[in-house]
Structures are given as structure tokens and as C-alpha cells.
């Protein structure tokens, strides 16, 4: 991952609603959700939701697939894992094994 992509991801998640959408899609897992399900779950009008889904898609945080007249969105978990690796690559001066006690288990594992 490069700095430009990492910055784009952070900019996209700086919106509370986008963060809620991403977390909802993570919770939904590989099945994802159609836009209407996301809007209903978060009580967001379709036009407002569309704007935020487009931003998340542009930042590569979510993927979208057309299913008839619906669009199904899925969280890009691989990108988030790459971001975590990018952020922690220099942990403890390049020796992450020394940081085990200071990191939460899912981040350091």
C-alpha cells in the first residue's frame, strides 16, 4: 500500500456515516447488502446514501455488483488488512515481535 491510497481510505472514513456503512458491511460479511438494506439499517435517505456509497467505492473500501435493478455492496476487507499492515510495518523499530504486549491481540496477530 502506498501513502496516497492510505490517505484516500482515511479521508473516506472521516465521515461518521461512511464509517457506519463500512462497519455494517463488515458485519454483513461476504454476502454484503443491497443499498436499500443499508439505507434501512442506518435510516439514511437513498440520495444521501448514494453519495456516501460512491465515495466508499471510489476509495476502494467497498465493491459493488449489479444484481438486476439492485446494487450489492461488500466491504473490501483485504484493503483494510493492508492498511493495518501499512500502519504497523515499522512497529517497534521494525521488530513487531517486541510489541506483542502493547498491541491488542487482533492487530498484532
ROSE-246265 format. One record per atom (N, C-alpha, C, O): residue in three letters; x, y, z. Coordinates in nm, 4 decimals, decimal comma. Example, Ala and Ser with C-alpha at 12.3 -4.5 7.8 and 13.67 -1.06 7.14 Angstrom:
BEGIN
+------+----------+----------+----------+
| roba |       px |       py |       pz |
+------+----------+----------+----------+
|  Ala |   1,3190 |  -0,5690 |   0,7800 |
|  Ala |   1,2300 |  -0,4500 |   0,7800 |
|  Ala |   1,3200 |  -0,3300 |   0,7800 |
|  Ala |   1,4236 |  -0,3319 |   0,8465 |
|  Ser |   1,2850 |  -0,2250 |   0,7080 |
|  Ser |   1,3670 |  -0,1060 |   0,7140 |
|  Ser |   1,2900 |   0,0030 |   0,7870 |
|  Ser |   1,3409 |   0,1138 |   0,8039 |
+------+----------+----------+----------+
REM end
This chain:
BEGIN
+------+----------+----------+----------+
| roba |       px |       py |       pz |
+------+----------+----------+----------+
|  Unk |   0,0848 |  -0,1174 |   0,0000 |
|  Unk |   0,0000 |   0,0000 |   0,0000 |
|  Unk |   0,0894 |   0,1238 |   0,0000 |
|  Unk |   0,1950 |   0,1263 |   0,0633 |
|  Unk |   0,0453 |   0,2245 |  -0,0713 |
|  Unk |   0,1227 |   0,3487 |  -0,0731 |
|  Unk |   0,0508 |   0,4566 |   0,0075 |
|  Unk |  -0,0651 |   0,4404 |   0,0456 |
|  Unk |   0,1197 |   0,5641 |   0,0322 |
|  Unk |   0,0676 |   0,6729 |   0,1143 |
|  Unk |  -0,0583 |   0,7347 |   0,0541 |
|  Unk |  -0,1502 |   0,7705 |   0,1278 |
|  Unk |  -0,0640 |   0,7476 |  -0,0773 |
|  Unk |  -0,1797 |   0,8076 |  -0,1437 |
|  Unk |  -0,3059 |   0,7249 |  -0,1197 |
|  Unk |  -0,4113 |   0,7804 |  -0,0886 |
|  Unk |  -0,2958 |   0,5930 |  -0,1340 |
|  Unk |  -0,4114 |   0,5066 |  -0,1111 |
|  Unk |  -0,4511 |   0,5092 |   0,0367 |
|  Unk |  -0,5698 |   0,5167 |   0,0684 |
|  Unk |  -0,3540 |   0,5032 |   0,1265 |
|  Unk |  -0,3841 |   0,5086 |   0,2696 |
|  Unk |  -0,4561 |   0,6391 |   0,3038 |
|  Unk |  -0,5521 |   0,6385 |   0,3809 |
|  Unk |  -0,4111 |   0,7491 |   0,2477 |
|  Unk |  -0,4756 |   0,8787 |   0,2728 |
|  Unk |  -0,6183 |   0,8799 |   0,2204 |
|  Unk |  -0,7084 |   0,9332 |   0,2852 |
|  Unk |  -0,6387 |   0,8216 |   0,1040 |
|  Unk |  -0,7723 |   0,8143 |   0,0449 |
|  Unk |  -0,8673 |   0,7344 |   0,1331 |
|  Unk |  -0,9831 |   0,7725 |   0,1506 |
|  Unk |  -0,8190 |   0,6244 |   0,1882 |
|  Unk |  -0,9012 |   0,5419 |   0,2771 |
|  Unk |  -0,9386 |   0,6205 |   0,4018 |
|  Unk |  -1,0549 |   0,6211 |   0,4422 |
|  Unk |  -0,8421 |   0,6863 |   0,4624 |
|  Unk |  -0,8702 |   0,7647 |   0,5830 |
|  Unk |  -0,9654 |   0,8799 |   0,5549 |
|  Unk |  -1,0546 |   0,9073 |   0,6351 |
|  Unk |  -0,9476 |   0,9473 |   0,4425 |
|  Unk |  -1,0382 |   1,0572 |   0,4068 |
|  Unk |  -1,1802 |   1,0065 |   0,3922 |
|  Unk |  -1,2746 |   1,0710 |   0,4378 |
|  Unk |  -1,1959 |   0,8920 |   0,3293 |
|  Unk |  -1,3286 |   0,8357 |   0,3092 |
|  Unk |  -1,3939 |   0,7990 |   0,4414 |
|  Unk |  -1,5137 |   0,8207 |   0,4592 |
|  Unk |  -1,3176 |   0,7442 |   0,5336 |
|  Unk |  -1,3730 |   0,7013 |   0,6622 |
|  Unk |  -1,3875 |   0,8167 |   0,7626 |
|  Unk |  -1,4375 |   0,7960 |   0,8732 |
|  Unk |  -1,3445 |   0,9368 |   0,7252 |
|  Unk |  -1,3552 |   1,0515 |   0,8150 |
|  Unk |  -1,5004 |   1,0940 |   0,8356 |
|  Unk |  -1,5298 |   1,1680 |   0,9295 |
|  Unk |  -1,5896 |   1,0494 |   0,7512 |
|  Unk |  -1,7322 |   1,0761 |   0,7664 |
|  Unk |  -1,7917 |   0,9701 |   0,8592 |
|  Unk |  -1,7722 |   0,8504 |   0,8381 |
|  Unk |  -1,8633 |   1,0143 |   0,9608 |
|  Unk |  -1,9258 |   0,9208 |   1,0537 |
|  Unk |  -2,0213 |   0,8245 |   0,9843 |
|  Unk |  -2,0253 |   0,7061 |   1,0176 |
|  Unk |  -2,0980 |   0,8749 |   0,8881 |
|  Unk |  -2,1920 |   0,7886 |   0,8164 |
|  Unk |  -2,1182 |   0,6841 |   0,7328 |
|  Unk |  -2,1589 |   0,5680 |   0,7288 |
|  Unk |  -2,0114 |   0,7241 |   0,6670 |
|  Unk |  -1,9342 |   0,6275 |   0,5875 |
|  Unk |  -1,8717 |   0,5214 |   0,6776 |
|  Unk |  -1,8658 |   0,4040 |   0,6411 |
|  Unk |  -1,8266 |   0,5616 |   0,7918 |
|  Unk |  -1,7718 |   0,4653 |   0,8873 |
|  Unk |  -1,8810 |   0,3669 |   0,9310 |
|  Unk |  -1,8561 |   0,2468 |   0,9419 |
|  Unk |  -2,0019 |   0,4182 |   0,9557 |
|  Unk |  -2,1146 |   0,3309 |   0,9906 |
|  Unk |  -2,1464 |   0,2331 |   0,8774 |
|  Unk |  -2,1713 |   0,1151 |   0,9021 |
|  Unk |  -2,1455 |   0,2818 |   0,7544 |
|  Unk |  -2,1733 |   0,1963 |   0,6383 |
|  Unk |  -2,0675 |   0,0871 |   0,6275 |
|  Unk |  -2,1002 |  -0,0302 |   0,6095 |
|  Unk |  -1,9419 |   0,1255 |   0,6385 |
|  Unk |  -1,8342 |   0,0270 |   0,6262 |
|  Unk |  -1,8456 |  -0,0790 |   0,7357 |
|  Unk |  -1,8340 |  -0,1984 |   0,7079 |
|  Unk |  -1,8680 |  -0,0365 |   0,8590 |
|  Unk |  -1,8801 |  -0,1322 |   0,9699 |
|  Unk |  -2,0007 |  -0,2242 |   0,9507 |
|  Unk |  -1,9936 |  -0,3426 |   0,9835 |
|  Unk |  -2,1106 |  -0,1713 |   0,8983 |
|  Unk |  -2,2277 |  -0,2535 |   0,8702 |
|  Unk |  -2,1958 |  -0,3589 |   0,7644 |
|  Unk |  -2,2376 |  -0,4741 |   0,7758 |
|  Unk |  -2,1210 |  -0,3182 |   0,6611 |
|  Unk |  -2,0834 |  -0,4134 |   0,5561 |
|  Unk |  -1,9851 |  -0,5179 |   0,6070 |
|  Unk |  -1,9897 |  -0,6332 |   0,5641 |
|  Unk |  -1,8973 |  -0,4793 |   0,6969 |
|  Unk |  -1,8066 |  -0,5768 |   0,7584 |
|  Unk |  -1,8893 |  -0,6794 |   0,8352 |
|  Unk |  -1,8642 |  -0,7997 |   0,8269 |
|  Unk |  -1,9866 |  -0,6315 |   0,9087 |
|  Unk |  -2,0729 |  -0,7205 |   0,9863 |
|  Unk |  -2,1510 |  -0,8154 |   0,8951 |
|  Unk |  -2,1728 |  -0,9313 |   0,9306 |
|  Unk |  -2,1930 |  -0,7670 |   0,7782 |
|  Unk |  -2,2697 |  -0,8492 |   0,6836 |
|  Unk |  -2,1844 |  -0,9599 |   0,6219 |
|  Unk |  -2,2372 |  -1,0609 |   0,5754 |
|  Unk |  -2,0534 |  -0,9409 |   0,6217 |
|  Unk |  -1,9635 |  -1,0433 |   0,5673 |
|  Unk |  -1,9658 |  -1,0502 |   0,4161 |
|  Unk |  -2,0033 |  -0,9536 |   0,3497 |
|  Unk |  -1,9255 |  -1,1648 |   0,3607 |
|  Unk |  -1,9120 |  -1,1786 |   0,2159 |
|  Unk |  -2,0428 |  -1,1626 |   0,1386 |
|  Unk |  -2,0410 |  -1,1308 |   0,0197 |
|  Unk |  -2,1555 |  -1,1843 |   0,2049 |
|  Unk |  -2,2849 |  -1,1688 |   0,1384 |
|  Unk |  -2,3105 |  -1,0236 |   0,1021 |
|  Unk |  -2,3739 |  -0,9949 |   0,0005 |
|  Unk |  -2,2618 |  -0,9323 |   0,1843 |
|  Unk |  -2,2837 |  -0,7907 |   0,1600 |
|  Unk |  -2,4295 |  -0,7530 |   0,1784 |
|  Unk |  -2,5090 |  -0,8315 |   0,2301 |
|  Unk |  -2,4640 |  -0,6326 |   0,1359 |
|  Unk |  -2,6003 |  -0,5821 |   0,1469 |
|  Unk |  -2,6344 |  -0,5004 |   0,0231 |
|  Unk |  -2,5469 |  -0,4382 |  -0,0371 |
|  Unk |  -2,7605 |  -0,5009 |  -0,0143 |
|  Unk |  -2,8029 |  -0,4116 |  -0,1217 |
|  Unk |  -2,8238 |  -0,2733 |  -0,0616 |
|  Unk |  -2,8439 |  -0,2592 |   0,0591 |
|  Unk |  -2,8189 |  -0,1727 |  -0,1458 |
|  Unk |  -2,8253 |  -0,0340 |  -0,0997 |
|  Unk |  -2,9475 |  -0,0084 |  -0,0119 |
|  Unk |  -2,9369 |   0,0603 |   0,0898 |
|  Unk |  -3,0620 |  -0,0619 |  -0,0492 |
|  Unk |  -3,1837 |  -0,0415 |   0,0292 |
|  Unk |  -3,1720 |  -0,0969 |   0,1701 |
|  Unk |  -3,2233 |  -0,0371 |   0,2647 |
|  Unk |  -3,1055 |  -0,2098 |   0,1851 |
|  Unk |  -3,0857 |  -0,2685 |   0,3183 |
|  Unk |  -2,9951 |  -0,1801 |   0,4036 |
|  Unk |  -3,0172 |  -0,1642 |   0,5237 |
|  Unk |  -2,8938 |  -0,1236 |   0,3404 |
|  Unk |  -2,8030 |  -0,0335 |   0,4126 |
|  Unk |  -2,8797 |   0,0905 |   0,4577 |
|  Unk |  -2,8693 |   0,1324 |   0,5730 |
|  Unk |  -2,9570 |   0,1489 |   0,3657 |
|  Unk |  -3,0348 |   0,2684 |   0,3975 |
|  Unk |  -3,1337 |   0,2449 |   0,5099 |
|  Unk |  -3,1494 |   0,3289 |   0,5985 |
|  Unk |  -3,2004 |   0,1304 |   0,5061 |
|  Unk |  -3,2973 |   0,0973 |   0,6106 |
|  Unk |  -3,2281 |   0,0775 |   0,7447 |
|  Unk |  -3,2739 |   0,1290 |   0,8467 |
|  Unk |  -3,1183 |   0,0033 |   0,7451 |
|  Unk |  -3,0466 |  -0,0252 |   0,8700 |
|  Unk |  -2,9936 |   0,1013 |   0,9351 |
|  Unk |  -2,9908 |   0,1120 |   1,0577 |
|  Unk |  -2,9512 |   0,1979 |   0,8528 |
|  Unk |  -2,8900 |   0,3200 |   0,9065 |
|  Unk |  -2,9835 |   0,4410 |   0,9033 |
|  Unk |  -2,9459 |   0,5506 |   0,9448 |
|  Unk |  -3,1067 |   0,4197 |   0,8533 |
|  Unk |  -3,2061 |   0,5265 |   0,8427 |
|  Unk |  -3,1516 |   0,6471 |   0,7650 |
|  Unk |  -3,1541 |   0,7609 |   0,8119 |
|  Unk |  -3,1022 |   0,6168 |   0,6441 |
|  Unk |  -3,0436 |   0,7191 |   0,5576 |
|  Unk |  -3,1236 |   0,7241 |   0,4275 |
|  Unk |  -3,1488 |   0,6195 |   0,3677 |
|  Unk |  -3,1644 |   0,8435 |   0,3820 |
|  Unk |  -3,2371 |   0,8526 |   0,2552 |
|  Unk |  -3,1506 |   0,8082 |   0,1370 |
|  Unk |  -3,0287 |   0,8255 |   0,1396 |
|  Unk |  -3,2128 |   0,7511 |   0,0335 |
|  Unk |  -3,1367 |   0,6965 |  -0,0797 |
|  Unk |  -3,0397 |   0,7939 |  -0,1458 |
|  Unk |  -2,9278 |   0,7550 |  -0,1791 |
|  Unk |  -3,0793 |   0,9186 |  -0,1654 |
|  Unk |  -2,9886 |   1,0122 |  -0,2330 |
|  Unk |  -2,8651 |   1,0410 |  -0,1489 |
|  Unk |  -2,7546 |   1,0505 |  -0,2023 |
|  Unk |  -2,8827 |   1,0548 |  -0,0195 |
|  Unk |  -2,7702 |   1,0785 |   0,0707 |
|  Unk |  -2,6802 |   0,9552 |   0,0747 |
|  Unk |  -2,5578 |   0,9672 |   0,0690 |
|  Unk |  -2,7407 |   0,8366 |   0,0845 |
|  Unk |  -2,6645 |   0,7124 |   0,0905 |
|  Unk |  -2,5850 |   0,6917 |  -0,0376 |
|  Unk |  -2,4691 |   0,6503 |  -0,0324 |
|  Unk |  -2,6450 |   0,7195 |  -0,1512 |
|  Unk |  -2,5784 |   0,7023 |  -0,2799 |
|  Unk |  -2,4480 |   0,7819 |  -0,2864 |
|  Unk |  -2,3466 |   0,7318 |  -0,3350 |
|  Unk |  -2,4510 |   0,9039 |  -0,2381 |
|  Unk |  -2,3323 |   0,9898 |  -0,2355 |
|  Unk |  -2,2206 |   0,9240 |  -0,1538 |
|  Unk |  -2,1051 |   0,9209 |  -0,1963 |
|  Unk |  -2,2558 |   0,8720 |  -0,0374 |
|  Unk |  -2,1557 |   0,8124 |   0,0509 |
|  Unk |  -2,1058 |   0,6781 |  -0,0016 |
|  Unk |  -1,9874 |   0,6471 |   0,0120 |
|  Unk |  -2,1936 |   0,5983 |  -0,0610 |
|  Unk |  -2,1504 |   0,4708 |  -0,1188 |
|  Unk |  -2,0551 |   0,4940 |  -0,2357 |
|  Unk |  -1,9599 |   0,4184 |  -0,2551 |
|  Unk |  -2,0813 |   0,5988 |  -0,3131 |
|  Unk |  -1,9924 |   0,6314 |  -0,4244 |
|  Unk |  -1,8530 |   0,6682 |  -0,3721 |
|  Unk |  -1,7524 |   0,6276 |  -0,4303 |
|  Unk |  -1,8470 |   0,7443 |  -0,2637 |
|  Unk |  -1,7177 |   0,7822 |  -0,2056 |
|  Unk |  -1,6436 |   0,6599 |  -0,1533 |
|  Unk |  -1,5225 |   0,6483 |  -0,1724 |
|  Unk |  -1,7139 |   0,5691 |  -0,0881 |
|  Unk |  -1,6513 |   0,4469 |  -0,0371 |
|  Unk |  -1,6020 |   0,3589 |  -0,1518 |
|  Unk |  -1,4956 |   0,2977 |  -0,1424 |
|  Unk |  -1,6786 |   0,3527 |  -0,2585 |
|  Unk |  -1,6387 |   0,2742 |  -0,3755 |
|  Unk |  -1,5161 |   0,3369 |  -0,4419 |
|  Unk |  -1,4232 |   0,2665 |  -0,4816 |
|  Unk |  -1,5167 |   0,4680 |  -0,4534 |
|  Unk |  -1,4031 |   0,5386 |  -0,5135 |
|  Unk |  -1,2748 |   0,5156 |  -0,4331 |
|  Unk |  -1,1664 |   0,5061 |  -0,4905 |
|  Unk |  -1,2872 |   0,5068 |  -0,3016 |
|  Unk |  -1,1710 |   0,4820 |  -0,2152 |
|  Unk |  -1,1355 |   0,3334 |  -0,2094 |
|  Unk |  -1,0416 |   0,2949 |  -0,1398 |
|  Unk |  -1,2088 |   0,2511 |  -0,2809 |
|  Unk |  -1,1874 |   0,1061 |  -0,2889 |
|  Unk |  -1,2208 |   0,0333 |  -0,1589 |
|  Unk |  -1,1839 |  -0,0829 |  -0,1423 |
|  Unk |  -1,2896 |   0,0998 |  -0,0672 |
|  Unk |  -1,3276 |   0,0360 |   0,0585 |
|  Unk |  -1,4432 |  -0,0611 |   0,0415 |
|  Unk |  -1,4582 |  -0,1549 |   0,1198 |
|  Unk |  -1,5244 |  -0,0389 |  -0,0598 |
|  Unk |  -1,6341 |  -0,1303 |  -0,0892 |
|  Unk |  -1,6343 |  -0,1620 |  -0,2375 |
|  Unk |  -1,5888 |  -0,0834 |  -0,3205 |
|  Unk |  -1,6870 |  -0,2799 |  -0,2680 |
|  Unk |  -1,7083 |  -0,3166 |  -0,4081 |
|  Unk |  -1,8582 |  -0,3228 |  -0,4305 |
|  Unk |  -1,9356 |  -0,3419 |  -0,3366 |
|  Unk |  -1,8981 |  -0,3065 |  -0,5546 |
|  Unk |  -2,0403 |  -0,3074 |  -0,5875 |
|  Unk |  -2,0627 |  -0,3958 |  -0,7096 |
|  Unk |  -1,9850 |  -0,3937 |  -0,8051 |
|  Unk |  -2,1706 |  -0,4734 |  -0,7042 |
|  Unk |  -2,2085 |  -0,5622 |  -0,8144 |
|  Unk |  -2,3562 |  -0,5377 |  -0,8448 |
|  Unk |  -2,4395 |  -0,5331 |  -0,7543 |
|  Unk |  -2,3864 |  -0,5225 |  -0,9706 |
|  Unk |  -2,5253 |  -0,5036 |  -1,0131 |
|  Unk |  -2,5967 |  -0,6375 |  -1,0084 |
|  Unk |  -2,5475 |  -0,7360 |  -1,0635 |
|  Unk |  -2,7128 |  -0,6423 |  -0,9429 |
|  Unk |  -2,7970 |  -0,7619 |  -0,9367 |
|  Unk |  -2,9369 |  -0,7221 |  -0,9803 |
|  Unk |  -3,0195 |  -0,6808 |  -0,8989 |
|  Unk |  -2,9622 |  -0,7350 |  -1,1099 |
|  Unk |  -3,0909 |  -0,6888 |  -1,1619 |
|  Unk |  -3,1009 |  -0,5391 |  -1,1455 |
|  Unk |  -3,0176 |  -0,4646 |  -1,1973 |
|  Unk |  -3,2026 |  -0,4944 |  -1,0733 |
|  Unk |  -3,2162 |  -0,3499 |  -1,0514 |
|  Unk |  -3,1551 |  -0,3043 |  -0,9197 |
|  Unk |  -3,1684 |  -0,1878 |  -0,8822 |
|  Unk |  -3,0891 |  -0,3941 |  -0,8500 |
|  Unk |  -3,0263 |  -0,3625 |  -0,7213 |
|  Unk |  -2,8745 |  -0,3619 |  -0,7338 |
|  Unk |  -2,8174 |  -0,4231 |  -0,8241 |
|  Unk |  -2,8119 |  -0,2923 |  -0,6421 |
|  Unk |  -2,6661 |  -0,2941 |  -0,6335 |
|  Unk |  -2,6277 |  -0,3507 |  -0,4974 |
|  Unk |  -2,6733 |  -0,3031 |  -0,3935 |
|  Unk |  -2,5422 |  -0,4542 |  -0,5000 |
|  Unk |  -2,4974 |  -0,5180 |  -0,3767 |
|  Unk |  -2,3570 |  -0,4680 |  -0,3439 |
|  Unk |  -2,2673 |  -0,4698 |  -0,4281 |
|  Unk |  -2,3406 |  -0,4238 |  -0,2208 |
|  Unk |  -2,2134 |  -0,3691 |  -0,1740 |
|  Unk |  -2,1489 |  -0,4658 |  -0,0751 |
|  Unk |  -2,2165 |  -0,5282 |   0,0067 |
|  Unk |  -2,0175 |  -0,4765 |  -0,0846 |
|  Unk |  -1,9395 |  -0,5613 |   0,0055 |
|  Unk |  -1,8165 |  -0,4844 |   0,0529 |
|  Unk |  -1,7558 |  -0,4096 |  -0,0236 |
|  Unk |  -1,7806 |  -0,5035 |   0,1793 |
|  Unk |  -1,6611 |  -0,4399 |   0,2346 |
|  Unk |  -1,5372 |  -0,5059 |   0,1753 |
|  Unk |  -1,5320 |  -0,6277 |   0,1585 |
|  Unk |  -1,4385 |  -0,4240 |   0,1440 |
|  Unk |  -1,3100 |  -0,4734 |   0,0942 |
|  Unk |  -1,2205 |  -0,4983 |   0,2154 |
|  Unk |  -1,1412 |  -0,4126 |   0,2545 |
|  Unk |  -1,2345 |  -0,6166 |   0,2737 |
|  Unk |  -1,1598 |  -0,6495 |   0,3957 |
|  Unk |  -1,0105 |  -0,6606 |   0,3697 |
|  Unk |  -0,9300 |  -0,6290 |   0,4573 |
|  Unk |  -0,9729 |  -0,7048 |   0,2513 |
|  Unk |  -0,8307 |  -0,7162 |   0,2181 |
|  Unk |  -0,7632 |  -0,5787 |   0,2211 |
|  Unk |  -0,6496 |  -0,5658 |   0,2669 |
|  Unk |  -0,8331 |  -0,4772 |   0,1725 |
|  Unk |  -0,7766 |  -0,3419 |   0,1747 |
|  Unk |  -0,7560 |  -0,2943 |   0,3185 |
|  Unk |  -0,6539 |  -0,2331 |   0,3500 |
|  Unk |  -0,8527 |  -0,3225 |   0,4049 |
|  Unk |  -0,8384 |  -0,2804 |   0,5449 |
|  Unk |  -0,7229 |  -0,3547 |   0,6117 |
|  Unk |  -0,6491 |  -0,2958 |   0,6907 |
|  Unk |  -0,7068 |  -0,4818 |   0,5812 |
|  Unk |  -0,5928 |  -0,5564 |   0,6360 |
|  Unk |  -0,4612 |  -0,4994 |   0,5851 |
|  Unk |  -0,3647 |  -0,4883 |   0,6608 |
|  Unk |  -0,4566 |  -0,4629 |   0,4566 |
|  Unk |  -0,3358 |  -0,3998 |   0,4013 |
|  Unk |  -0,3061 |  -0,2671 |   0,4708 |
|  Unk |  -0,1901 |  -0,2337 |   0,4949 |
|  Unk |  -0,4111 |  -0,1919 |   0,5027 |
|  Unk |  -0,3931 |  -0,0644 |   0,5719 |
|  Unk |  -0,3342 |  -0,0866 |   0,7108 |
|  Unk |  -0,2451 |  -0,0128 |   0,7531 |
|  Unk |  -0,3828 |  -0,1865 |   0,7808 |
|  Unk |  -0,3301 |  -0,2166 |   0,9143 |
|  Unk |  -0,1828 |  -0,2567 |   0,9050 |
|  Unk |  -0,1013 |  -0,2132 |   0,9863 |
|  Unk |  -0,1488 |  -0,3390 |   0,8065 |
|  Unk |  -0,0094 |  -0,3788 |   0,7868 |
|  Unk |   0,0760 |  -0,2557 |   0,7560 |
|  Unk |   0,1857 |  -0,2407 |   0,8099 |
|  Unk |   0,0254 |  -0,1679 |   0,6693 |
|  Unk |   0,0974 |  -0,0457 |   0,6335 |
|  Unk |   0,1237 |   0,0401 |   0,7573 |
|  Unk |   0,2333 |   0,0933 |   0,7748 |
|  Unk |   0,0223 |   0,0529 |   0,8426 |
|  Unk |   0,0351 |   0,1377 |   0,9612 |
|  Unk |   0,1282 |   0,0794 |   1,0668 |
|  Unk |   0,1904 |   0,1534 |   1,1429 |
|  Unk |   0,1376 |  -0,0514 |   1,0713 |
|  Unk |   0,2161 |  -0,1154 |   1,1774 |
|  Unk |   0,3469 |  -0,1756 |   1,1280 |
|  Unk |   0,4158 |  -0,2433 |   1,2043 |
|  Unk |   0,3822 |  -0,1527 |   1,0032 |
|  Unk |   0,5022 |  -0,2133 |   0,9447 |
|  Unk |   0,6294 |  -0,1759 |   1,0200 |
|  Unk |   0,7220 |  -0,2567 |   1,0275 |
|  Unk |   0,6355 |  -0,0577 |   1,0747 |
|  Unk |   0,7550 |  -0,0115 |   1,1446 |
|  Unk |   0,7410 |  -0,0227 |   1,2957 |
|  Unk |   0,8177 |   0,0383 |   1,3702 |
|  Unk |   0,6437 |  -0,0999 |   1,3408 |
|  Unk |   0,6183 |  -0,1155 |   1,4841 |
|  Unk |   0,7463 |  -0,1584 |   1,5565 |
|  Unk |   0,8159 |  -0,2503 |   1,5134 |
|  Unk |   0,7750 |  -0,0912 |   1,6653 |
|  Unk |   0,8923 |  -0,1228 |   1,7480 |
|  Unk |   1,0202 |  -0,1285 |   1,6649 |
|  Unk |   1,0978 |  -0,2236 |   1,6739 |
|  Unk |   1,0404 |  -0,0250 |   1,5843 |
|  Unk |   1,1608 |  -0,0117 |   1,5012 |
|  Unk |   1,1803 |  -0,1310 |   1,4083 |
|  Unk |   1,2928 |  -0,1757 |   1,3862 |
|  Unk |   1,0707 |  -0,1816 |   1,3545 |
|  Unk |   1,0801 |  -0,2922 |   1,2587 |
|  Unk |   1,0853 |  -0,4291 |   1,3237 |
|  Unk |   1,1124 |  -0,5281 |   1,2558 |
|  Unk |   1,0603 |  -0,4372 |   1,4517 |
|  Unk |   1,0609 |  -0,5647 |   1,5248 |
|  Unk |   0,9253 |  -0,5835 |   1,5941 |
|  Unk |   0,9159 |  -0,5708 |   1,7161 |
|  Unk |   0,8208 |  -0,6137 |   1,5167 |
|  Unk |   0,6865 |  -0,6225 |   1,5757 |
|  Unk |   0,6737 |  -0,7285 |   1,6843 |
|  Unk |   0,5841 |  -0,7195 |   1,7682 |
|  Unk |   0,7607 |  -0,8280 |   1,6846 |
|  Unk |   0,7552 |  -0,9306 |   1,7896 |
|  Unk |   0,7782 |  -0,8699 |   1,9284 |
|  Unk |   0,7376 |  -0,9281 |   2,0290 |
|  Unk |   0,8433 |  -0,7528 |   1,9340 |
|  Unk |   0,8670 |  -0,6852 |   2,0615 |
|  Unk |   0,7439 |  -0,6076 |   2,1085 |
|  Unk |   0,7367 |  -0,5654 |   2,2239 |
|  Unk |   0,6488 |  -0,5896 |   2,0197 |
|  Unk |   0,5316 |  -0,5076 |   2,0513 |
|  Unk |   0,4125 |  -0,5896 |   2,0979 |
|  Unk |   0,3072 |  -0,5324 |   2,1261 |
|  Unk |   0,4249 |  -0,7178 |   2,1068 |
|  Unk |   0,3128 |  -0,8050 |   2,1374 |
|  Unk |   0,2398 |  -0,7614 |   2,2644 |
|  Unk |   0,1168 |  -0,7608 |   2,2660 |
|  Unk |   0,3112 |  -0,7254 |   2,3696 |
|  Unk |   0,2474 |  -0,6884 |   2,4951 |
|  Unk |   0,1714 |  -0,5563 |   2,4853 |
|  Unk |   0,0780 |  -0,5336 |   2,5623 |
|  Unk |   0,2093 |  -0,4695 |   2,3928 |
|  Unk |   0,1470 |  -0,3376 |   2,3847 |
|  Unk |   0,0352 |  -0,3311 |   2,2820 |
|  Unk |  -0,0375 |  -0,2318 |   2,2787 |
|  Unk |   0,0184 |  -0,4322 |   2,1986 |
|  Unk |  -0,0831 |  -0,4313 |   2,0943 |
|  Unk |  -0,2006 |  -0,5205 |   2,1317 |
|  Unk |  -0,1809 |  -0,6255 |   2,1929 |
|  Unk |  -0,3242 |  -0,4801 |   2,0956 |
|  Unk |  -0,4375 |  -0,5706 |   2,1118 |
|  Unk |  -0,4167 |  -0,6946 |   2,0242 |
|  Unk |  -0,3628 |  -0,6837 |   1,9141 |
|  Unk |  -0,4572 |  -0,8075 |   2,0701 |
|  Unk |  -0,4329 |  -0,9358 |   2,0030 |
|  Unk |  -0,4705 |  -0,9367 |   1,8543 |
|  Unk |  -0,3889 |  -0,9812 |   1,7736 |
|  Unk |  -0,5913 |  -0,8895 |   1,8130 |
|  Unk |  -0,6234 |  -0,8988 |   1,6702 |
|  Unk |  -0,5320 |  -0,8163 |   1,5800 |
|  Unk |  -0,5106 |  -0,8528 |   1,4645 |
|  Unk |  -0,4776 |  -0,7049 |   1,6312 |
|  Unk |  -0,3906 |  -0,6215 |   1,5493 |
|  Unk |  -0,2531 |  -0,6860 |   1,5327 |
|  Unk |  -0,1968 |  -0,6844 |   1,4232 |
|  Unk |  -0,1999 |  -0,7415 |   1,6385 |
|  Unk |  -0,0643 |  -0,7953 |   1,6351 |
|  Unk |  -0,0593 |  -0,9396 |   1,5870 |
|  Unk |   0,0480 |  -0,9888 |   1,5520 |
|  Unk |  -0,1707 |  -1,0069 |   1,5845 |
|  Unk |  -0,1689 |  -1,1498 |   1,5469 |
|  Unk |  -0,1457 |  -1,1672 |   1,4000 |
|  Unk |  -0,1412 |  -1,2801 |   1,3511 |
+------+----------+----------+----------+
REM end
